[in-house]
Amino acid sequence: MKLFSFFKKTEKTGSDSTIGSEEIIDGLNASTNTDEVETTLSLHPEWNVPQEQEYVFRFHSNELEPLKPNQISLSGIDIDVEPANGSWLVKAFFRSSLDQQISVGSVELMLLDEEGKTLASDEFDLKELGDIPARSARPWVFVFTKDNIFAEQPPTENWKLAFNVQSMVPHKLELEQTWEDGLTAEQKDGLTKVVEGLPKLKPREVNISGFQVKQQDDGGIAASVFIRNGHSKQINIEKLPLELIDASGDLVASGSFALDPLSVKANTSKPWTFIYPKEMIQKDEPDLSRWTVRVPQQNA
């Protein structure tokens, strides 16, 4: 682990956030046991922990509430602020009540206040925690940098570190009903494959990726794009200014499009066609062998 801040305090200021293991891990053998599960302390094998520090870990671990079978839990302990850069060091136990060892990949974690408001969120590769033994609790420090913090100060009590389960669902194509009705199965399959081949979005990233452009008989240009939503919630777009740039880097067309509004579900890409009428065209005979659309900087 690149950064490790010892759990020095004995007071637990955070709450527990628990989900069913099937929500983030596929192919597990679920236990049929109904008894509550006590988890035991598990330290990362690469750590060399002083005896005094191990005592603090064990104290916190022993104070944790039992889990039900087949659960994954994040038990918040406390939060420090890194003076050098303002990052929040969120100390928690990653817990598993499963009867088998597990390893988890990348997932977005959200820091929530007692009212459920998101104070910070970021994607973490939980493989860094190593293999988590059966029925165990592993202490860890989750570092939220300033770019991923949405509050002035960290919470002091009743906060939770929670899994954004939606972030583990594969990014997929979403079609408006008019597209659903108007496209053939082959065309839908083609769009799905394009979406699957696009670069992965960062958490909360929204971008626009063009996939088809056509010059029309009336002198206008139709640009078809994917509006890609990396948020864990649906976004609604009412107005979208867009510039069309050709292979030479020249501005071909610019306009602002009113939408009614256009909704894009969490973790999906929705195709949409924007038509620039002739009066919006600013370059004759553009080179559209390569092209892109972008939101003008002054309106971003």
C-alpha positions, 0 to 999 in steps of 0.5 A, a space after each residue: 500500500 502506497 499510503 497508510 495512516 494508522 488508526 490511532 483513535 479508538 472512537 468510531 465516528 462512522 456507520 456501516 454500509 452493507 450489501 449482498 455479495 452478489 451485487 458486486 461479485 459474480 459466481 460465488 457459492 452462497 451460504 445457506 446458513 442463517 446464523 449471524 457471522 462474526 468477522 475476524 481481523 485480517 491484516 494485509 500480508 505485506 504490512 509490518 504492523 507494530 504490536 501496539 497498532 495491531 492492538 488498536 486494529 483488533 479493538 476496532 474489529 472486535 467492536 464491529 456488529 455481526 453480519 448476516 451470511 453472504 454480505 459485504 460491508 464497509 465499516 467506517 472508523 474515522 476521517 483525517 485530513 492530509 495537511 499537505 494536499 487536503 485529501 480526506 483519509 477515510 479509515 474503514 474495515 472492508 468486511 466479508 461474511 462469505 465462507 470463501 476467500 474473495 477479491 474485488 475489482 474497481 468500484 466507485 465508493 461514495 462518502 455519505 453524510 447522515 442524511 445520505 448526501 454525497 460528500 465525496 466519491 471516487 473509483 478505487 481498485 479494491 484489488 489493492 486490498 489483496 485477497 480477503 479471507 473468509 469471514 474477515 475484516 481488513 482495515 484500509 485507508 481510502 484516500 479521496 483527493 480534493 478533486 473528488 470532494 464536494 464539501 468544505 469539511 469532512 463529517 464528524 459523525 454518522 457518516 457512511 462509506 458506501 458502494 456505488 453498485 451501479 458503477 460495476 454494471 457494464 456501460 451499455 447502450 440506451 435508445 430513445 423510443 423513436 430510435 428503438 422503433 426505427 432501427 433494425 436489430 442489426 443496426 442496434 447490434 452495431 451501435 452496441 458494439 461501438 459503445 463497447 469499444 469506446 474508452 471507459 468513462 471516469 466516474 461522473 464524466 460526461 462526454 460526447 463521441 461522434 459516430 456518423 456525419 452526413 451532408 444533406 441535400 439542403 446544405 445542412 449537416 447531420 451529426 450523430 453522436 453518443 451522449 455518454 453518462 458516467 454518473 451514477 444517476 440519470 442526467 437531463 439535458 435541456 440545452 446543448 451548444 455544439 461545434 462541429 470540427 473537421 479533419 483540418 481542425 476547422 470550425 464547420 458549424 456551430 449551434 445551440 440545440 434545445 432538447 425537451 429535455 433529453 434524459 440519459 440514464 446512469 452509466 449509459 450512452 444514448 445516440 442522438 442526431 443534431 442537424 445543423 441547418 445551412 445557416 449554421 454552416 461556416 465552412 464550405 466543402 469541409 473535410 469530414 473524413 475525420 471529425 468531432 463535435 465539442 461543447 464550446 469552451 465558453 459554454 462548458 
